């Protein structure tokens, strides 16, 4: 049995993560999105020794994202997912204004080099083809 009278219980604001869940459900996001968002917000709070997000700002967010990059070695897309969850908290949940969120470091995805042969490598292979494999290999054009 709760010690608070029913009137006081109905006037209490929902807990932070319940507010986040409500904001996500209002926007009809998927359950998986909700789970991921709540998990990243919990990790941010725990990383800063259970400080409330309204007491944090850009330096704390950057410290958390840097921790993800350096200490946990997560991919750029994972860090960006964490950042999106944190920004959702600050932009969509009432009473969570940390001030201006400027200078937040976003992760850059590494450029991918296409895997394949260079023109010179293909030409070197084609020169060495003989016999029955020569015909399919000789159909490679534009070299």
Backbone as CSV, one residue per row, in Angstrom:
resi,resn,N_x,N_y,N_z,CA_x,CA_y,CA_z,C_x,C_y,C_z
1,UNK,0.847,-1.175,0.000,0.000,0.000,0.000,0.888,1.231,0.000
2,UNK,0.566,2.184,-0.830,1.362,3.388,-0.961,1.052,4.356,0.172
3,UNK,2.062,5.120,0.604,1.881,6.059,1.702,1.298,7.385,1.211
4,UNK,1.356,7.645,-0.095,0.817,8.880,-0.641,-0.683,8.751,-0.864
5,UNK,-1.439,9.829,-0.589,-2.869,9.782,-0.874,-3.100,9.693,-2.385
6,UNK,-4.244,9.168,-2.838,-4.514,9.014,-4.273,-4.438,10.327,-5.038
7,UNK,-4.795,11.451,-4.423,-4.734,12.739,-5.128,-3.284,13.096,-5.466
8,UNK,-2.366,12.839,-4.534,-0.952,13.154,-4.757,-0.350,12.255,-5.813
9,UNK,-0.775,10.983,-5.849,-0.238,10.060,-6.847,-0.656,10.463,-8.247
10,UNK,-1.876,10.937,-8.421,-2.345,11.306,-9.745,-1.678,12.585,-10.241
11,UNK,-1.150,13.409,-9.323,-0.511,14.659,-9.711,0.985,14.517,-9.930
12,UNK,1.575,13.389,-9.575,3.001,13.178,-9.769,3.294,13.026,-11.258
13,UNK,4.409,13.641,-11.671,4.824,13.478,-13.057,5.355,12.074,-13.257
14,UNK,5.164,11.519,-14.467,5.728,10.193,-14.742,7.254,10.263,-14.705
15,UNK,7.860,9.128,-14.451,9.313,9.060,-14.431,9.846,9.374,-15.824
16,UNK,11.126,9.743,-15.878,11.742,10.184,-17.123,11.596,9.147,-18.236
17,UNK,11.967,7.904,-17.958,11.920,6.894,-19.014,10.487,6.579,-19.430
18,UNK,9.532,6.741,-18.520,8.122,6.584,-18.892,7.686,7.730,-19.808
19,UNK,8.221,8.922,-19.565,7.934,10.055,-20.455,8.517,9.805,-21.847
20,UNK,9.723,9.229,-21.899,10.347,8.913,-23.182,9.496,7.878,-23.924
21,UNK,9.095,6.831,-23.217,8.261,5.791,-23.844,6.965,6.383,-24.385
22,UNK,6.353,7.246,-23.606,5.104,7.873,-24.027,5.305,8.731,-25.279
23,UNK,6.398,9.495,-25.309,6.682,10.342,-26.472,6.931,9.494,-27.717
24,UNK,7.600,8.363,-27.559,7.876,7.476,-28.694,6.584,6.830,-29.183
25,UNK,5.769,6.375,-28.255,4.510,5.718,-28.639,3.548,6.704,-29.286
26,UNK,3.563,7.944,-28.834,2.713,8.972,-29.440,3.060,9.164,-30.907
27,UNK,4.324,8.990,-31.237,4.786,9.160,-32.620,4.716,7.864,-33.424
28,UNK,4.195,6.809,-32.814,4.007,5.505,-33.461,5.311,4.893,-33.967
29,UNK,6.379,5.077,-33.208,7.638,4.418,-33.544,7.544,2.945,-33.172
30,UNK,8.422,2.149,-33.718,8.377,0.711,-33.449,8.836,0.403,-32.027
31,UNK,8.476,-0.784,-31.589,8.868,-1.241,-30.255,10.388,-1.325,-30.158
32,UNK,11.026,-1.777,-31.221,12.492,-1.880,-31.226,13.147,-0.507,-31.102
33,UNK,12.566,0.486,-31.751,13.082,1.851,-31.630,12.941,2.337,-30.196
34,UNK,11.803,2.049,-29.603,11.569,2.434,-28.211,12.591,1.779,-27.289
35,UNK,12.805,0.481,-27.469,13.767,-0.238,-26.620,15.165,0.332,-26.766
36,UNK,15.573,0.585,-28.006,16.918,1.116,-28.243,17.075,2.509,-27.643
37,UNK,16.083,3.345,-27.840,16.145,4.714,-27.330,16.240,4.727,-25.805
38,UNK,15.392,3.969,-25.163,15.397,3.903,-23.694,16.731,3.351,-23.193
39,UNK,17.247,2.350,-23.872,18.522,1.750,-23.456,19.666,2.759,-23.540
40,UNK,19.726,3.544,-24.621,20.802,4.533,-24.761,20.678,5.634,-23.704
41,UNK,19.466,6.023,-23.396,19.284,7.052,-22.364,19.707,6.515,-20.998
42,UNK,19.371,5.263,-20.707,19.824,4.639,-19.450,21.346,4.614,-19.390
43,UNK,21.982,4.241,-20.499,23.443,4.159,-20.512,24.079,5.525,-20.297
44,UNK,23.484,6.574,-20.874,23.984,7.937,-20.648,23.893,8.296,-19.170
45,UNK,22.752,8.017,-18.556,22.546,8.338,-17.138,23.519,7.560,-16.259
46,UNK,23.678,6.280,-16.523,24.594,5.464,-15.725,26.044,5.880,-15.932
47,UNK,26.399,6.270,-17.157,27.770,6.708,-17.439,28.132,7.926,-16.594
48,UNK,27.161,8.793,-16.365,27.404,10.001,-15.576,26.923,9.832,-14.128
49,UNK,27.080,8.623,-13.602,26.800,8.328,-12.196,25.380,8.717,-11.780
50,UNK,24.432,8.363,-12.609,22.995,8.541,-12.341,22.578,10.002,-12.220
51,UNK,23.289,10.887,-12.918,22.857,12.287,-12.977,21.633,12.382,-13.870
52,UNK,20.751,13.279,-13.557,19.549,13.483,-14.360,19.938,14.215,-15.647
53,UNK,19.362,13.836,-16.770,19.715,14.482,-18.038,19.488,15.988,-18.073
54,UNK,18.543,16.502,-17.295,18.341,17.954,-17.318,19.514,18.691,-16.673
55,UNK,20.364,17.957,-15.935,21.555,18.547,-15.332,22.785,18.357,-16.215
56,UNK,22.587,17.839,-17.416,23.699,17.595,-18.339,23.516,18.456,-19.586
57,UNK,24.605,18.598,-20.317,24.567,19.368,-21.557,25.513,18.778,-22.575
58,UNK,25.959,19.620,-23.474,26.828,19.190,-24.565,28.105,18.509,-24.087
59,UNK,28.816,19.046,-23.075,30.057,18.373,-22.657,29.824,16.938,-22.181
60,UNK,28.736,16.721,-21.454,28.455,15.374,-20.959,28.062,14.431,-22.093
61,UNK,27.307,14.946,-23.053,26.922,14.119,-24.200,28.156,13.742,-25.004
62,UNK,29.027,14.720,-25.249,30.262,14.436,-25.995,31.161,13.460,-25.238
63,UNK,31.202,13.583,-23.920,32.022,12.652,-23.127,31.488,11.231,-23.266
64,UNK,30.169,11.081,-23.249,29.563,9.760,-23.406,29.838,9.192,-24.798
65,UNK,29.664,10.014,-25.827,29.907,9.539,-27.195,31.385,9.203,-27.412
66,UNK,32.268,9.991,-26.811,33.704,9.693,-26.904,34.025,8.382,-26.198
67,UNK,33.393,8.162,-25.057,33.574,6.894,-24.337,33.154,5.722,-25.223
68,UNK,32.027,5.863,-25.919,31.578,4.792,-26.815,32.604,4.525,-27.903
69,UNK,33.170,5.596,-28.453,34.123,5.442,-29.554,35.451,4.865,-29.090
70,UNK,35.955,5.362,-27.980,37.306,5.004,-27.557,37.331,3.732,-26.712
71,UNK,36.484,3.658,-25.712,36.565,2.556,-24.761,35.775,1.325,-25.173
72,UNK,34.637,1.524,-25.831,33.835,0.358,-26.214,33.999,0.015,-27.681
73,UNK,34.654,0.898,-28.430,35.004,0.640,-29.826,33.782,0.272,-30.672
74,UNK,32.682,1.021,-30.500,31.487,0.748,-31.282,31.584,1.438,-32.638
75,UNK,30.803,0.986,-33.579,30.814,1.523,-34.936,30.206,2.923,-34.961
76,UNK,30.496,3.647,-36.027,29.977,5.004,-36.184,28.453,5.009,-36.193
77,UNK,27.840,4.042,-36.839,26.377,4.006,-36.887,25.779,3.772,-35.498
78,UNK,26.461,3.025,-34.660,25.992,2.780,-33.292,26.084,4.056,-32.471
79,UNK,27.182,4.781,-32.609,27.319,6.060,-31.895,26.253,7.048,-32.353
80,UNK,25.970,7.065,-33.646,24.945,7.971,-34.150,23.557,7.568,-33.659
81,UNK,23.314,6.277,-33.495,22.041,5.823,-32.932,21.907,6.324,-31.490
82,UNK,22.987,6.224,-30.729,22.979,6.720,-29.346,22.707,8.224,-29.332
83,UNK,23.358,8.953,-30.215,23.162,10.399,-30.283,21.713,10.731,-30.632
84,UNK,21.125,10.020,-31.572,19.726,10.275,-31.948,18.785,10.026,-30.769
85,UNK,19.042,8.997,-30.001,18.207,8.714,-28.831,18.330,9.836,-27.800
86,UNK,19.538,10.316,-27.586,19.764,11.384,-26.614,19.110,12.686,-27.094
87,UNK,19.254,12.985,-28.375,18.633,14.195,-28.911,17.113,14.108,-28.856
88,UNK,16.573,12.909,-29.067,15.131,12.716,-28.933,14.695,13.080,-27.518
89,UNK,15.448,12.629,-26.546,15.131,12.936,-25.147,15.058,14.443,-24.937
90,UNK,16.072,15.153,-25.401,16.135,16.581,-25.130,15.152,17.397,-25.959
91,UNK,14.797,16.915,-27.136,13.922,17.706,-28.001,12.444,17.355,-27.868
92,UNK,12.128,16.116,-27.498,10.741,15.673,-27.523,10.114,15.447,-26.153
93,UNK,10.922,15.319,-25.120,10.381,15.060,-23.786,10.328,16.388,-23.035
94,UNK,9.167,16.742,-22.478,9.038,18.032,-21.781,9.996,18.154,-20.591
95,UNK,10.354,19.368,-20.279,11.193,19.700,-19.110,12.601,19.129,-19.192
96,UNK,13.106,18.889,-20.389,14.464,18.342,-20.516,15.339,19.283,-21.342
97,UNK,15.267,20.568,-21.082,16.015,21.536,-21.870,17.381,21.790,-21.238
98,UNK,18.454,21.283,-21.860,19.790,21.521,-21.310,20.400,22.815,-21.840
99,UNK,19.624,23.594,-22.552,20.176,24.766,-23.210,20.475,24.407,-24.657
100,UNK,21.300,25.191,-25.277,21.633,24.941,-26.683,22.572,23.748,-26.786
101,UNK,22.204,22.823,-27.644,23.039,21.641,-27.865,23.874,21.867,-29.120
102,UNK,24.921,22.628,-28.969,25.797,22.904,-30.102,27.142,22.237,-29.859
103,UNK,27.786,21.872,-30.934,29.122,21.294,-30.833,29.135,19.822,-30.488
104,UNK,28.008,19.151,-30.684,27.986,17.717,-30.436,28.709,17.025,-31.579
105,UNK,29.570,16.120,-31.222,30.409,15.424,-32.200,29.637,14.251,-32.775
106,UNK,29.407,14.274,-34.086,28.771,13.133,-34.743,29.857,12.239,-35.311
107,UNK,29.580,10.968,-35.372,30.554,10.011,-35.874,30.511,9.987,-37.395
108,UNK,31.647,9.921,-37.990,31.754,9.823,-39.443,31.980,8.372,-39.822
109,UNK,31.167,7.906,-40.749,31.350,6.539,-41.219,32.605,6.503,-42.091
110,UNK,33.415,5.466,-41.955,34.622,5.391,-42.785,34.238,5.197,-44.244
111,UNK,35.048,5.794,-45.105,34.786,5.606,-46.531,35.184,4.188,-46.908
112,UNK,34.356,3.590,-47.710,34.618,2.213,-48.121,35.250,2.214,-49.499
113,UNK,36.334,1.494,-49.597,37.004,1.345,-50.872,36.367,0.152,-51.580
114,UNK,35.938,0.336,-52.815,35.312,-0.794,-53.495,36.277,-1.960,-53.644
115,UNK,35.748,-3.136,-53.436,36.566,-4.331,-53.554,36.437,-4.830,-54.990
116,UNK,37.532,-4.931,-55.637,37.544,-5.392,-57.030,38.940,-5.231,-57.589
117,UNK,39.077,-5.627,-58.810,40.377,-5.543,-59.457,40.535,-4.209,-60.163
118,UNK,41.756,-3.706,-60.186,42.076,-2.543,-60.993,42.189,-3.003,-62.444
119,UNK,42.101,-2.053,-63.361,42.158,-2.377,-64.800,43.436,-3.134,-65.116
120,UNK,44.543,-2.700,-64.549,45.826,-3.349,-64.820,45.828,-4.796,-64.324
121,UNK,45.196,-5.032,-63.195,45.134,-6.390,-62.653,44.301,-7.304,-63.548
122,UNK,43.188,-6.793,-64.058,42.346,-7.587,-64.960,43.112,-7.904,-66.233
123,UNK,43.814,-6.923,-66.777,44.587,-7.145,-68.000,45.674,-8.188,-67.769
124,UNK,46.324,-8.149,-66.625,47.369,-9.128,-66.313,46.787,-10.538,-66.237
125,UNK,45.584,-10.670,-65.709,44.931,-11.985,-65.625,44.556,-12.476,-67.021
126,UNK,43.979,-11.579,-67.829,43.525,-11.981,-69.171,44.677,-12.431,-70.060
127,UNK,45.842,-11.808,-69.897,47.011,-12.179,-70.708,47.427,-13.620,-70.415
128,UNK,47.215,-14.078,-69.192,47.653,-15.419,-68.796,46.626,-16.515,-69.084
129,UNK,45.419,-16.127,-69.511,44.395,-17.142,-69.787,44.713,-17.898,-71.070
130,UNK,44.485,-19.206,-71.006,44.715,-20.054,-72.184,43.643,-21.134,-72.231
131,UNK,43.457,-21.711,-73.362,42.571,-22.867,-73.498,41.112,-22.499,-73.349
132,UNK,40.384,-23.393,-72.673,38.932,-23.237,-72.588,38.504,-22.066,-71.699
133,UNK,39.330,-21.612,-70.808,38.965,-20.475,-69.963,39.220,-19.144,-70.663
134,UNK,39.931,-19.195,-71.777,40.233,-17.955,-72.489,38.966,-17.309,-73.060
135,UNK,38.053,-18.099,-73.599,36.870,-17.553,-74.255,35.989,-16.754,-73.277
136,UNK,35.592,-17.326,-72.141,34.793,-16.479,-71.220,35.572,-15.258,-70.744
137,UNK,36.847,-15.415,-70.505,37.654,-14.285,-70.053,37.816,-13.226,-71.099
138,UNK,37.810,-13.608,-72.359,38.009,-12.645,-73.433,36.753,-11.814,-73.694
139,UNK,35.619,-12.190,-73.111,34.408,-11.395,-73.315,34.397,-10.147,-72.454
140,UNK,35.329,-9.992,-71.534,35.435,-8.774,-70.738,35.885,-7.670,-71.680
141,UNK,35.100,-6.613,-71.743,35.422,-5.544,-72.688,35.705,-4.249,-71.946
142,UNK,35.955,-3.220,-72.682,36.214,-1.872,-72.185,37.443,-1.794,-71.286
143,UNK,38.473,-2.525,-71.624,39.711,-2.414,-70.866,40.702,-1.682,-71.664
